[in-house]
Amino acid sequence: MKTLLVLIVCTLSTAVQAQQAGLQYFRPNDQRGLNVFETPKTDTVPFDGVTVRVGGDFAMQFQGVNQRNDASNLVELGSNFNLPTANLKLDVQLIDGVRMHLTTYLSSQHHQEAWVKGGHMQIDKLDFIRPGFLAGIMQVATIRVGLDEFNYGDAHLRRSDNARVIFNPFVGNYIMDAFSTEAFGELTLQHNGLLAVVGVTNGKLNQNVVVNDNTDNQLSFYGKVGMDNQVNDDLRLRLTASIYANHGTTTGTWLYGGDRAGSRYYQVLHTLPDSLGSTQGSDFEGRYNARFVKLTAVQINPFVKYRGLEFFGVYERAAGSNELESGKEGAFTQLAAEVVYRFGTDERFYVAGRYNTVSGKTAENAAEELQIDRFNVGGGWFLSKNIVTKLEYVNQRYTGGAWTGRYAGAEFSGINLEAGISF
């Protein structure tokens, strides 16, 4: 019966994909969207009235992970299936060069109930003002406005977004996971391989209009510059640098904690009940957020693809400038290197490895650094452009004398088998 249900879902996803209408300036939600970062400015789809595209994602994992720490107070993890996750996506071509996007999480680790992730409007033409209005500028410009994921860094464009796992060669995302959904406005310019992004958000994950002594409502500003050049049929080179800044004390703390879907590694670093019956652990374990205020973050991302071989890197530094009783907030540096080799017809198969480390201090005058190291190795198979299966081994360690409590000497390792459908 389980096999039959999987086959029915796969067949339906293929049928729906075959009936999907094309949308303008759109990143396909399947294998064709791999290594697509900003939506392209190529105008290849003619406008033929209002078009509604219904899409979705479905993913489930079989997790077999073990864990330990110095206190020996972590729960024992068995090998079994995690709760499946699902996304519902609506994309609507409203008028020529203008479309709407909306994503709803139907199920996630942190929220089993359905709730809206976010949505935005994307404008690639201003013909609704008058035909040809600023046509020369709009050939290179894209405007996005809404309450949704904003474009800081390149890593968020390769991550798993709840059930949308098809763009990530692994199961886990990066340790410092730069992703948030906030009210934003953004301008992107793309011309002859050059790229520039400038944007602003209100710095809030949970929206409200209350003004009091505990709210300073400072805006977040971000930008990106870079180049993306298809040198020849075999070689593509991309290099970008991004910056994010918020100088408030009550906004801007969500850059590394804005993913309300939950961690990709379930129940890690959760403790056994103590003598009072209390436990520690959340749905977001396995990643790290220093929650700096008055935050400035910089992310640099090189990407190289030569035939089937890909390299993607992350250099990121996040620092807070808030004055604490014990001094000034500190800084953390994240480094990551990811190598993927895709092969077979239409690059349907791949093997991959990733090393990711985060180190730094929560306060400038702290005696020792905190450090987290993660190693992933695995591979995958695209059964079709809409269906992917992948297997990874993960090992994550918390090292350095600055860790206390359940994190002191903590380590988890094991395998994850994941299957995903996106259309």
C-alpha positions as CSV (number, residue, x, y, z in Angstrom):
1,M,0.0,0.0,0.0
2,K,2.8,2.4,0.8
3,T,4.5,1.7,-2.5
4,L,1.2,2.2,-4.3
5,L,0.7,5.6,-2.6
6,V,4.2,6.8,-3.5
7,L,3.6,5.8,-7.2
8,I,0.3,7.6,-7.2
9,V,1.9,10.8,-5.9
10,C,4.8,10.6,-8.4
11,T,2.4,10.0,-11.3
12,L,0.2,13.0,-10.2
13,S,3.2,15.3,-9.9
14,T,4.4,14.3,-13.4
15,A,0.9,14.9,-14.8
16,V,0.5,18.3,-13.1
17,Q,4.0,19.3,-14.4
18,A,3.0,18.4,-17.9
19,Q,-0.1,20.7,-17.7
20,Q,1.8,23.7,-16.1
21,A,1.7,26.9,-18.1
22,G,5.0,28.8,-18.5
23,L,5.5,31.9,-16.4
24,Q,7.7,34.9,-17.2
25,Y,11.1,35.4,-15.4
26,F,10.6,32.3,-13.3
27,R,12.9,29.8,-11.6
28,P,11.6,26.3,-12.3
29,N,10.7,24.4,-9.2
30,D,12.4,21.2,-10.3
31,Q,15.8,20.0,-11.5
32,R,15.9,22.7,-14.2
33,G,16.1,25.3,-11.3
34,L,19.4,23.9,-10.0
35,N,22.1,26.6,-9.9
36,V,19.6,29.3,-10.8
37,F,20.2,32.1,-8.4
38,E,18.3,35.3,-9.2
39,T,15.4,34.8,-11.6
40,P,16.6,35.4,-15.2
41,K,15.9,38.5,-17.3
42,T,15.4,36.6,-20.5
43,D,12.0,37.3,-21.9
44,T,11.0,34.1,-23.5
45,V,7.4,33.6,-22.4
46,P,4.7,35.7,-24.1
47,F,1.9,37.1,-21.9
48,D,-1.4,35.4,-22.7
49,G,-3.7,36.6,-20.0
50,V,-3.8,35.7,-16.3
51,T,-2.1,32.4,-15.7
52,V,-2.2,30.5,-12.4
53,R,0.4,27.9,-11.7
54,V,-0.2,25.5,-8.7
55,G,3.0,23.8,-7.5
56,G,4.2,22.0,-4.4
57,D,6.9,20.2,-2.6
58,F,6.8,17.0,-0.5
59,A,9.7,15.5,1.4
60,M,10.3,12.8,4.0
61,Q,13.5,11.5,5.7
62,F,14.6,8.3,7.3
63,Q,17.0,9.3,10.0
64,G,19.5,7.2,11.8
65,V,21.6,9.5,14.0
66,N,23.4,8.9,17.3
67,Q,24.5,11.6,19.8
68,R,26.6,12.1,22.9
69,N,27.9,14.8,25.2
70,D,30.2,15.1,28.3
71,A,27.2,15.0,30.7
72,S,25.6,11.9,29.1
73,N,22.2,13.5,29.4
74,L,21.0,13.5,25.8
75,V,18.1,11.5,24.7
76,E,18.7,8.2,22.8
77,L,17.8,8.6,19.1
78,G,16.4,5.6,17.2
79,S,16.3,5.0,13.5
80,N,13.0,5.8,11.9
81,F,11.0,8.2,9.7
82,N,10.6,11.8,10.5
83,L,7.2,13.6,10.1
84,P,6.8,14.3,6.3
85,T,6.8,17.9,5.3
86,A,4.9,19.7,2.5
87,N,4.7,23.1,0.8
88,L,1.9,24.5,-1.4
89,K,2.9,27.1,-4.0
90,L,0.9,29.5,-6.0
91,D,2.4,31.6,-8.8
92,V,0.1,33.9,-10.8
93,Q,1.1,35.8,-13.9
94,L,-1.2,38.9,-13.3
95,I,-0.2,41.1,-16.2
96,D,2.7,41.3,-18.7
97,G,5.9,41.3,-16.6
98,V,4.2,41.2,-13.3
99,R,3.6,38.0,-11.2
100,M,2.7,37.0,-7.7
101,H,4.2,34.2,-5.6
102,L,2.9,32.6,-2.4
103,T,4.2,29.7,-0.4
104,T,2.3,27.9,2.4
105,Y,3.9,25.3,4.7
106,L,1.3,22.6,5.0
107,S,3.5,20.7,7.5
108,S,6.9,21.2,9.1
109,Q,8.8,20.1,12.1
110,H,8.1,23.3,14.1
111,H,4.5,23.8,12.9
112,Q,2.4,20.7,12.1
113,E,-0.5,23.0,11.1
114,A,-0.6,24.9,7.8
115,W,0.6,28.5,7.8
116,V,1.8,31.0,5.2
117,K,5.6,31.2,4.8
118,G,5.4,34.4,2.7
119,G,4.7,35.9,-0.6
120,H,5.7,38.7,-2.9
121,M,5.1,40.5,-6.2
122,Q,7.8,40.6,-8.8
123,I,7.8,43.3,-11.5
124,D,10.0,42.9,-14.6
125,K,8.1,45.3,-16.8
126,L,6.3,48.7,-16.2
127,D,4.0,48.5,-19.2
128,F,1.0,48.8,-16.8
129,I,1.9,52.4,-16.4
130,R,2.1,52.9,-20.1
131,P,3.5,50.6,-22.9
132,G,7.2,50.8,-23.0
133,F,7.6,52.8,-19.8
134,L,11.3,52.8,-18.8
135,A,11.7,49.8,-21.1
136,G,15.5,50.3,-21.3
137,I,15.9,50.2,-17.5
138,M,13.5,47.2,-17.1
139,Q,15.5,45.1,-19.5
140,V,18.0,44.8,-16.7
141,A,15.9,45.6,-13.6
142,T,13.7,43.4,-11.4
143,I,11.6,44.8,-8.5
144,R,10.3,42.5,-5.7
145,V,8.0,43.7,-2.9
146,G,6.3,41.6,-0.2
147,L,6.8,39.7,3.0
148,D,9.0,36.8,2.1
149,E,12.6,35.5,1.8
150,F,14.9,38.4,0.9
151,N,18.1,38.1,-1.2
152,Y,21.0,38.2,1.2
153,G,23.9,35.9,0.1
154,D,23.7,33.0,-2.3
155,A,23.5,30.1,0.3
156,H,19.8,30.7,0.8
157,L,19.2,29.9,-2.9
158,R,20.7,26.4,-2.5
159,R,19.1,25.5,0.8
160,S,16.2,23.2,1.7
161,D,13.1,25.3,2.3
162,N,11.0,23.0,4.5
163,A,9.8,20.4,1.9
164,R,11.5,22.0,-1.1
165,V,14.7,19.9,-1.0
166,I,15.4,19.6,-4.7
167,F,18.1,22.3,-4.9
168,N,20.1,21.1,-1.9
169,P,22.5,18.2,-2.6
170,F,22.4,17.3,1.1
171,V,19.7,17.0,3.8
172,G,21.1,19.7,6.1
173,N,21.5,23.4,5.5
174,Y,24.5,25.5,6.8
175,I,25.1,25.9,10.5
176,M,24.6,29.7,10.4
177,D,21.5,29.5,8.2
178,A,21.1,33.0,6.7
179,F,17.3,32.9,5.9
180,S,14.4,35.0,7.1
181,T,11.0,36.2,5.9
182,E,10.4,39.9,6.5
183,A,8.5,42.8,5.0
184,F,10.9,43.9,2.2
185,G,11.5,45.9,-1.0
186,E,14.3,45.0,-3.4
187,L,15.8,46.1,-6.7
188,T,18.0,43.7,-8.7
189,L,20.0,44.7,-11.8
190,Q,21.5,42.1,-14.1
191,H,23.5,43.0,-17.3
192,N,26.1,41.1,-19.3
193,G,27.0,38.9,-16.3
194,L,27.1,41.7,-13.7
195,L,24.8,41.7,-10.8
196,A,23.7,44.3,-8.1
197,V,21.0,44.0,-5.5
198,V,19.8,46.7,-3.0
199,G,17.0,46.2,-0.5
200,V,15.4,47.1,2.8
201,T,13.3,45.1,5.3
202,N,11.6,46.2,8.5
203,G,13.8,43.7,10.5
204,K,10.8,41.8,12.0
205,L,10.0,38.2,11.6
206,N,6.7,38.4,13.6
207,Q,4.9,41.5,12.4
208,N,3.1,44.0,14.7
209,V,2.4,47.7,14.9
210,V,2.8,48.2,18.7
211,V,5.1,51.0,19.7
212,N,6.6,51.0,23.2
213,D,9.8,51.5,25.1
214,N,11.0,48.1,24.1
215,T,10.7,48.6,20.4
216,D,13.1,50.7,18.3
217,N,11.8,49.6,14.9
218,Q,15.1,50.0,13.0
219,L,15.2,49.0,9.4
220,S,17.5,46.4,7.9
221,F,19.5,47.3,4.8
222,Y,21.2,44.7,2.5
223,G,22.9,44.5,-0.8
224,K,24.8,42.2,-3.1
225,V,27.3,42.7,-6.0
226,G,28.9,40.2,-8.2
227,M,29.4,38.6,-11.5
228,D,28.0,35.5,-13.1
229,N,29.6,34.5,-16.4
230,Q,29.0,31.5,-18.6
231,V,32.5,31.5,-20.0
232,N,31.9,28.7,-22.5
233,D,29.7,25.6,-22.9
234,D,31.8,23.8,-20.1
235,L,32.7,26.6,-17.6
236,R,30.6,28.9,-15.5
237,L,32.0,31.3,-12.9
238,R,30.1,33.3,-10.3
239,L,31.3,35.4,-7.4
240,T,29.2,37.5,-5.2
241,A,29.6,39.6,-2.0
242,S,26.6,40.5,0.2
243,I,26.1,42.7,3.2
244,Y,23.3,43.0,5.8
245,A,23.1,45.7,8.5
246,N,20.6,46.5,11.2
247,H,21.5,49.0,14.0
248,G,18.5,48.4,16.2
249,T,18.3,46.5,19.5
250,T,14.9,44.9,18.9
251,T,15.0,44.2,15.1
252,G,17.5,42.4,12.9
253,T,18.1,39.5,15.2
254,W,16.4,37.0,12.8
255,L,18.9,36.7,10.0
256,Y,20.1,33.3,11.3
257,G,16.9,32.4,13.1
258,G,14.1,33.2,10.6
259,D,13.4,29.7,9.4
260,R,10.3,28.7,11.5
261,A,10.0,25.3,9.8
262,G,12.7,23.9,12.1
263,S,16.0,22.1,11.9
264,R,16.8,19.5,9.3
265,Y,18.1,17.1,12.0
266,Y,15.3,16.0,14.3
267,Q,15.5,15.8,18.1
268,V,19.3,16.3,18.2
269,L,20.8,17.8,21.4
270,H,17.6,17.3,23.4
271,T,18.1,16.2,27.0
272,L,16.6,13.6,29.2
273,P,14.3,14.9,32.0
274,D,16.2,16.1,35.0
275,S,15.2,15.5,38.7
276,L,12.4,18.2,38.2
277,G,11.2,16.6,35.0
278,S,12.5,19.5,32.9
279,T,14.1,19.0,29.5
280,Q,16.2,21.2,27.2
281,G,16.1,21.4,23.4
282,S,14.1,23.0,20.6
283,D,13.0,22.3,17.0
284,F,16.0,24.4,15.8
285,E,19.0,22.4,17.2
286,G,21.9,21.7,15.0
287,R,22.3,25.3,13.7
288,Y,23.6,28.4,15.5
289,N,22.3,31.9,15.9
290,A,24.2,34.3,18.2
291,R,21.2,36.7,18.1
292,F,23.5,39.7,17.9
293,V,21.9,43.1,17.9
294,K,23.1,46.1,16.0
295,L,24.2,43.4,13.5
296,T,26.5,43.7,10.5
297,A,27.0,40.5,8.4
298,V,29.0,39.9,5.3
299,Q,28.8,36.8,3.1
300,I,31.1,36.0,0.1
301,N,30.1,33.1,-2.3
302,P,32.3,31.7,-5.1
303,F,30.6,29.2,-7.5
304,V,32.4,27.3,-10.2
305,K,30.8,24.7,-12.5
306,Y,33.1,22.9,-15.0
307,R,31.0,20.3,-16.9
308,G,29.6,18.1,-14.1
309,L,31.9,19.3,-11.4
310,E,30.7,22.1,-9.1
311,F,32.2,24.1,-6.2
312,F,30.3,26.4,-3.9
313,G,31.9,28.2,-1.0
314,V,30.8,30.4,1.9
315,Y,32.8,33.0,3.8
316,E,30.7,34.8,6.3
317,R,31.3,37.1,9.2
318,A,28.6,38.3,11.5
319,A,29.3,40.8,14.3
320,G,27.2,42.7,16.9
321,S,28.1,46.2,18.1
322,N,25.7,46.4,21.1
323,E,27.4,47.4,24.4
324,L,26.9,44.7,27.1
325,E,27.6,44.9,30.8
326,S,30.7,42.8,30.3
327,G,31.8,44.7,27.2
328,K,30.9,44.6,23.5
329,E,29.2,41.8,21.6
330,G,31.6,39.6,19.6
331,A,31.7,38.1,16.2
332,F,31.4,34.7,14.4
333,T,33.0,33.5,11.2
334,Q,31.5,30.8,9.1
335,L,33.4,28.9,6.4
336,A,32.1,26.2,4.1
337,A,33.3,24.4,1.0
338,E,31.0,22.2,-1.0
339,V,32.0,20.0,-4.0
340,V,29.4,18.2,-6.2
341,Y,30.0,15.9,-9.1
342,R,27.0,15.3,-11.4
343,F,27.0,12.6,-14.0
344,G,24.9,10.4,-16.2
345,T,22.3,11.4,-18.7
346,D,21.0,14.9,-17.9
347,E,23.3,14.8,-14.8
348,R,20.7,12.6,-13.0
349,F,23.2,11.3,-10.5
350,Y,25.6,13.0,-8.2
351,V,28.1,12.5,-5.3
352,A,29.0,15.4,-3.0
353,G,30.9,16.5,0.1
354,R,30.7,19.5,2.3
355,Y,32.7,20.9,5.2
356,N,31.2,23.6,7.4
357,T,32.6,25.3,10.4
358,V,31.5,28.2,12.7
359,S,33.8,29.8,15.3
360,G,33.8,33.0,17.4
361,K,32.8,34.7,20.6
362,T,29.5,35.9,21.9
363,A,31.3,38.7,23.7
364,E,34.4,40.5,22.5
365,N,36.3,39.9,25.8
366,A,35.3,36.3,26.2
367,A,38.3,34.1,27.1
368,E,37.6,31.3,24.6
369,E,35.9,30.8,21.3
370,L,33.0,28.6,20.6
371,Q,33.4,26.2,17.6
372,I,31.1,23.9,15.6
373,D,32.3,21.6,12.9
374,R,30.1,19.7,10.4
375,F,31.1,17.2,7.7
376,N,28.6,15.9,5.2
377,V,29.2,13.3,2.4
378,G,26.6,11.7,0.2
379,G,24.9,11.4,-3.2
380,G,21.6,11.4,-5.0
381,W,19.6,10.4,-8.0
382,F,17.0,12.4,-9.9
383,L,14.4,9.8,-10.9
384,S,12.9,12.5,-13.0
385,K,13.3,16.3,-13.1
386,N,10.6,16.4,-10.3
387,I,11.8,13.5,-8.0
388,V,15.0,13.2,-6.1
389,T,16.4,10.7,-3.6
390,K,19.5,11.4,-1.6
391,L,21.6,9.8,1.1
392,E,24.0,11.6,3.4
393,Y,26.3,10.9,6.3
394,V,26.6,13.8,8.8
395,N,29.0,14.4,11.7
396,Q,28.7,17.5,13.8
397,R,30.9,18.4,16.8
398,Y,30.9,21.2,19.4
399,T,34.5,21.8,20.4
400,G,36.3,24.3,22.6
401,G,36.2,25.0,26.3
402,A,33.6,27.7,26.0
403,W,30.7,25.3,25.6
404,T,28.8,24.5,28.7
405,G,25.8,22.4,29.7
406,R,24.5,20.0,27.1
407,Y,26.7,21.4,24.4
408,A,30.0,20.6,26.2
409,G,31.6,17.8,24.2
410,A,28.4,17.3,22.2
411,E,28.5,15.4,18.9
412,F,25.9,13.8,16.7
413,S,26.5,11.6,13.6
414,G,24.7,9.2,11.3
415,I,22.8,8.8,8.1
416,N,19.8,10.5,6.5
417,L,17.9,9.1,3.5
418,E,15.6,11.7,2.0
419,A,13.1,11.6,-0.9
420,G,11.6,14.8,-2.3
421,I,9.1,15.7,-5.0
422,S,8.9,19.3,-6.4
423,F,6.7,20.6,-9.2
